[in-house]
């Protein structure tokens, strides 16, 4: 979930059913036939990672970068710009950009999402699946927490238990809905038993859902956990000073089990104003940042003080439908609005030219693990992205909706929100719909995702969604009946059955075949109206290099890879790092 910069997914902990992964800010069936101990990488890893190329397919200035040059040496510190201050760094409620951008460098999960958006071992050196309803995690030995204690299976059981405890209102609780038990089956072994096969659960163990923290450390912190003191995790950095409203510091953890971080210290500056973030990047007050304001792309690109790069974001910009009882409850009206939208114009103005018009709710890179046949089926026959005003007018008239009034929420949170809302209003005016815009303050925009009361009187609002795993089902499951982000209450029994079926299939190609059917259903029924794919934007000044360009930074310890770009006093080459998990392989491979 996102905007430009995305709004926080939520201002407070959402209820159990799972996090919105959107800016501004997850049913199962069918068993695998084969039984036996199978390493998770053989079952789940994406074959080659996301496809590469220009973000919009044509303009080379927005070409997707596989990574950034490898650092020439270590650096004392660097400063990073983020658009908001996290309300907490408790991993159970880490479901938005600011929290995870920081937390990914402090807390680690059982598995790891690499810069190439594939899966590899994390704190678990091996994951095996002896039967369709069992996952066994064998842990690394000698891993130290920041509080000095050594990780054991008891810490894993405790950490996953916090996600499952209804009292915690964990943002990731939905990903544990099929978990029957989590038990210690050895000093360094944890066994998860499922109620039914679940292909998504092992993938989410590479996100904040799979974070492991010290049981003793969390208990000692009590109610203050996540807001002050140690996070009692295992990552390459520890939590340092936190100046509320201003900045947060991370310090290198010299007891880290993996590759030593190249920076001794990282300072995150909270800059809520887009122009302030841009100016900080231009002046050197901040050395880098993700989620670059779209209106600043050209200014930063031409500044000469650093490099603006784009990477795979697994993100789509959409119009989220929030009221299926009003005019948009008629699929003909939703189709008409989709046909009238000027997608290329929005990409140019709202996304700064970095993106591509789409009629798919899922990104193409999410299908990287599919066979050419399955990938082709997922995108074949989707509605066109070109406008057809005459057909759109006819659909509105056929639905008896001519002159109907709609309200679309907008916000100054970013151009991806404000200019999409304007584009929707303009499209409606051309086809006989009276669309009014309701401005929502940036700090209240998140409530549209988390609070049904905040959506009263709102028919739709701009919504940017990012996948937390490289699987289209991450997004497509949102339209099953009762799902957390099923904002408009869409319901279709056939769709629900397909979600259940896909979730229960471990074999990737078989699962993606089912998901391609879900994709086509969503594209015709439009529970959300897809508008554009949007890459990740990264700016680094000339002091630093090494950060991954992809959305992996949400769960991968990216800051540990950042070091000095200057050649003075440091050796080494300048080969690109980040495309295939090269930067993470040092830390992720089994000992």
N, C-alpha and C positions, 0 to 999 in steps of 0.2 A: 504494500500500500504505500502511496507516496504522493508528493506534489513537488513543486520545484523550488524550494526544498519541500519534501513531503511533510505533511503535518504529522505530529505524533499520532501513533495509531490510537492511542487512547490516553486520556489525562489521568486515569486511575486504573487500578486493576480491573479488567473485565471479568465477567462471570465465566464459569467453567468451560463453555463450549469452544474455546480456542480463539487464537488471536486473529484479528484482521491483519493481513499483511498488505497494507495499502498505504498510499501516502495520503496524507491527511492522517496518513498512517503507513476446518479440515474434515459402518457400512461395509460391510465386508462379506465375502462369500467365496466359494470354490477353492479347493486345495490343490497344492502342487502334487503331482503324481509321484515324483521321485522323493525318496527319503534317504537321508544320510547326512553326514557332517559336511557341510558345504561352506566354504569361506564366503563372507559377505561380499567381497570384491567380485567374486565369480558370479554372484547372483544379481547385484544391484548396480555396479559401476557403469556409468555411461561410457560408451565405446570410445568416443574421440572428443568429447567435450563439445561446446557450442560451435556452430559454423562461424567462419570469419568473413569480413567484407565490410563495405561501406554501410554505415548505419541506415541510410535511406536507399541503399542499393545503387546509387548513382554518384553522389557527391563524395569525392575522395577526401575532402577535408573532414569528413565525419567517419572515416574508416575506423573499424574496431581494431584496437591494439591488443595483441596477445598478452602484453605485460609492459613493464618499464625496464630500462637498463639496470643491470646488476650494480649494486653499490661498489665503490672503489675501496671502502673501508668503513670503520665505525664513526659515530658522530656523538658528541656529548648530549645533544638534545635537539628536538624539533617541535614546532608548534602546529597544531591542526585546528582548522575552523569547523565548527559544527553549528547547525542552525537552531538548536534548542538544548536546554539543560535537561538531562534525564531526571525524572522525579525520584527514581531509585535505580540501583544497579543490582537488585535482587534478580537472579537469573530466572525465577519463576514468572516474572512479569516483564521480561525483556523481549518485547515484541515490536519494537519500532527502530527506526534508523539511529537516533542519538544513543539509546541504550546499547544497542548491539555493536555499533561502531567502536565504542569504548570497551564494552564487556568482552568482546571476542579476543582481546589481547590479555585479559586477566583470568578469565575462566575458560576451561576446556571441556569438551564433550567426549563421550565414548568413541564416537567416530568423527571424521573430519571431512568437511567440504573443501576441496582444493581450489586454487585459483583457476584451474581449468574446469571447475564445476563438476568434478567427479568425486567419488567417495573413496576414502582410504582410512586405515586404522588411526585412531586417536589415542585416548587413554586406555582403550581396549586394544591389545596387540592383535587380537583375532576375534571375529564374530562368526559363529557357526549356527546352523539351522538344522538340527538333527531330525526334526519333524515339522510339519507346516505350522504348528502352534507353539513352537519353542525356539527361543533365541538364547544362545549361551555366549556370554562375553568374558573372555579371558583377559585379565588386566595386566598392564605392565608392572613390573616390580620396581621398587625403589623410588617411585614418584613421590616427591615431597610437596606438601601444601605450603602456602605462604606463611602459615602459622608454625611451620617447623615439623608438623606431624607427617607421617607416611601414609599414603593412600592404601586403603584396604577395601575389600568387598562390602564391608559394613557401611562405608561412606557412600558407595554407589547406591545401595539399597535405600539409605536415608535420603539421598539427593533426589532419586526418582520418586520416592515416596512423597516428598514435598510437592511435586508436580501433581500427584494423584489426590492429595488431601483437599477435600472440598473447602475446608476452612481457609485455605490459602488463596482461593479464587485464582489459581494459576492460569496464565494466558495460554499455556500449552496443554491444558487438561484434556482437550478433545483428542489429542494425539495418543492419549492413554486409555481411551474409552474401551478398547478391546483387550486391555491388559487385565489378566486374572490375578497374577501374583508376580512379585519381584523378590527373589530369595537369594541368600548367600549359599552357594553350593561348594565353596572352597575359600581359602584365605584370599585368593586373587581370582575368584570366579563368581559371576552373578548369572542366574538363570531367570529369564522372563518367560512366563507362560501366558499365552494369549487365549481368549475365549474362542476365537476363530482366526484363521489365517489373515494376516494383515501385511500387505506389501509395503505400506507406507511407514509403519512404525520403525523398522530398522533404518530407513532413510532419515527420519527425523532425529535419530540419535546423533546426527552430525550438526544439529542446530542447538539452540539454547535449551531445547527440551531434554537433551542428553548431557547437560552440564553436571559435573561432579564437584562437590564442595566438601570440606571437612565437616563431619557431623558435629564434632566437639566445637569447632570454630563457629559454626552457625548458631549452635545452642548458646554459646557464650555471648554472642552478639545480641541475641534476643530480638526485641522489637526494633533495634537499631540496625539490624542486618540490611545491607544494601544502601544505607544512607550515610554511614560513617564507619571508620575503622576498616579492618581487613575484610575482604570478601572470602577469605579462607579457601582460595582456589589454587590451581596448579600452573597457570599460564606463565609466559615469559616476562610479564610485568605484574607488579603489585600496585594496589591502589595507594597513592600518596595523598597529598593535601587536596582538599576540595573546598574552594572558595565559592560558596553558594552565590549563584547569580553571575559569576564571572568566569571561573575556570576550574579545571580538574587536572591533577597531575598523576601520571603513572611513572613508576620507577622500575628499572631493570631488576629482575629476580635472578640473582646469581646462583641460586640453587635449582634452577630450571633443569628438567630432565632432558630437554631437547637442545636444539641449536641455540646458542647464546644470542640474545637480541643485539642488533647492531647499534642501537641508540641507548644511552644511559637513562634518558628521561624523555617523556612525551607530555606536552601540555596541550590540553584541549580547551579552546576558547569558545565560549557560548556567545554567538553573534546572531541574534534573532532577525536582524534587518538584512535583507539581501544586499543592499548597497554597501553596508558596513562589512559584510563578508568579502565582497569583491575588493573593496579598498584595502582590507587587511592582507589579502593575497597579493595585491599589487605593490603594497608598501614593504612587504616582508614581515609584517606583524604576525602573519601566519605563513608557514612554509608550504602548506598544502591543504587540500580538502576534497571531499566527495560532495555529490549533490550540488554542483555548481549552478547558480541561478542562470536560467536559460538566456535572460536578457544580457548576461555578461560574457557569453561565449566569445563574441568577436573582440571585445575589449581585452580579454585575457589572452586570446590567441595572438593578438597583434602587439602585446605589451612588451615582448622581449625579455620579461623577467622570469619566464618559466614556460612550461609546455602544458597545453590542454589536450587530454587524451580521452578516448571513449572506449568502453568495453561492454561485454555482454551483460545486460541488466535483467534478463528474464522478466521483463516488465512490460505491461500493456496499460495504456491510458484508455479509460472507458467512461461511459455515462452510466452510473449505477442507478437502477430503477428502484425506488423505495415505496411506491404505492401502486399495487396491482388492482386496486379497486376503483381507481379513477380512469381517465382516458387511456393511460398507458397500460391498463390491464388488457386492452385489446391488442393482440400481436400485430394487427394491421397498422395500428398507430405507431408502434415501436419500429416496425419495418419502414414506415414512411419517414420517420425522423432519421433513421439510419441512412436512407437513400438521399435525404436532403442535405446531410452534413458535408461541409467542405473540408474533408480530411487533409488534403495537401496544404490548404491554406492554414489550417490549425498547426500542422507540423512546422511550417515555416515561421509562423508568428508565435505560437504557444510553446514550441519546443526548440526554438532557435535554429530550426533546420535539421536538428539531430534526431532522427527518427524516421519511421516509414508508415504510411497509411496502412491500415489493416482492417479486415472484417473478421478476424480471428480473435477470440478472447484469450487464447494462449499464444505465447511467443514461439517462433520457429525453433529457437535454440532449446526449448523445453523438450523437443522431440528428437534431440541429438542421438539418443540411444535407439531410435526406431530404424527398422529396415527402410530402404528407399520406397518399397511398396506401401508400407504402413504410413510413412510420412506423407507420401503422395495422396493416400486416401484421406488423411486428416485434413488436408487443405484443398482437395479437389471439390469443385462445385460450391465453394463458399460464395456468399453474396458478393457482388462487386463493390469496390471502394469508390468507384466513380459516381457522381451525382446523377439522379434521374428525377428531376422535379415533377415532370408530368405524371410519372408513375406514382410518385409519393403523394401528389394531390389526389389522384384517383383512389388511393388506398384510404386516405383520410375521409374522403367523401363516402366511400363504400362502408366505412366503419361508423358513419353518422357522427363524426367527430369534428366537422368543420366549425370553427369558431370556439372550440373548447379551450378552456384556460388551464394552464399548467404552471407550476412554480418550481424553478430550478435554483438550488442553493449555489452561491458563489462565495469567494473569499479572496482576500489579498495575499493569501499564504504563498501564492506563486502563480506564474503565468499559465502553467499547465492547468490550473483550476479556473482562474478568472477568464482567460481567453477561450477555454473550451465552453464555459457557460455562455459566453457571448456568442460563440459560434452556434450553439444549440438554439439560442433565442432567435438568431438570424435565420436559421434553417426553418424553424417553426413558422416564422412570419411569412415565408415563401410558400408554405403549403397549407395555410389556413388554420394554424394553431396560434393561440395567444399565450406566449410564454413570458412569464414575469420572473425576474431575478430577485432572489432574496439574499442579501449580503450577510454573511456569518463571520464573526471575528475569528482570526486565526486560532486563538486558544480555545474556541468553542467548536471549531470545525470537526475536531476529532469525535465529538459527542455524536455526530451523525452516524458513525460506525458502531458506537457502543451503546447508545441510549435510544430506544424506540420512541420515547417521548420527544426527543430532539428532532425526530423526522416527521412529526405530525405537521401536516400542511405542506410537506415537501414531496414533490413527485419524483425528483431525480437530483443527482449531484455528481460532479466530476470525481472520478475515483481512479487512482493509479495503483495497480496491484503488482507486487513482485513475488516470484516464487521463492520459497525457502529451501526447496529441493529441486533437482533437475528431473521433474516428472510433471506432465501436464495435469495429472489428477490433483495436484496441490491447489490449482485454481478451480478445476471443473467440479470438485466435490462441494464447492460453495453453493451450488444450485440444487442440491438435494433438499428434500422437505425438512425444514427445521434447522438447517445449517446456520452457523453463527452469522455469516455474511450474506445469507439469503435475505437481503434487506427488504425486498418487496413481497416476500412470502410465496415465491414461485413454487409450484408443486406439480410433479408429473410422476406417476407410479413407474412408468417404463424407465425414466431417467434414474430414479432412485435405485431400481433394480440393477441398472448398468453400473452405477457407482459401487454398489455392493459387490458386483461381480468383479470389477476391475481391481478393487481393493484386495480381494482375496487371491489374486493371481500373482505369484512371484516371478514367473517367467516373463521377462521384459517384453519380448515381441508379442506374446499372447495378450499381455496386459494392455500394451499400447494399441493393439487392434480394437479392443473394447473402448479404450479412451478415444480413439478416432471417431467412433460412433457417438460418444458423448459430445465431442467437439462439434460434429455436424448438427446435432440436435440443438446445442446451445446457440450455434450461429444462425439457426432459422427461428428459434423461439425468442432469442434476445432477452434473457433475464437481466443482462447488462448489454449496453450497446458498445461494441468495440470501436475504437477510433484510431489508435496508433501504437506501434511498438516504440519503446524508448530505451536507449542505451544508458549505461552508467557513465557519468562524467567525472573526471579526475584532473585536478590541477596540481602540479608540483613545481616549485621554483627551482632555481639552479643549484641550491644547496643540497637537495636530497633526491633520492631515487630509490626504486625497489618495490614500491607499493603495487599490489595487483590492480588491474583495471576493471575486473569483473565484480558482480554483486557478491562474490564470495567473502568480501570483507565483513559482511554481517556476522559471520561465524568462524572465520579463519583468522589467526593471529597476524594480521597484515603488518602491524607496526613493527614487529620483530624483524621484518625483512627490509625496513627502511634504514638506509645508511647514507654516507657521504657520497655525493656525486662528483666532488672535486677529486682530481687525481693526486694532489699534493699530499705526500705522506702516506699514501695508501697504494697498494698494488691491486692486481686483478684485472680481469677483462671487463667488457661492457656488453656481454651477451644478454639477450632479453630473458627476463625471468617472469614466470607466472602462468604461462599458457597451459602447461600440462601438469601443474602441481610441482614443478621443479623446486619452487621455493618452499613448498610444504613437505616434499619428500624427505628432506633431512629430518624433520620432526615427526613425520607421520609413519615412516616405515618401521616395521617390527625390529626390535634389537636382535 
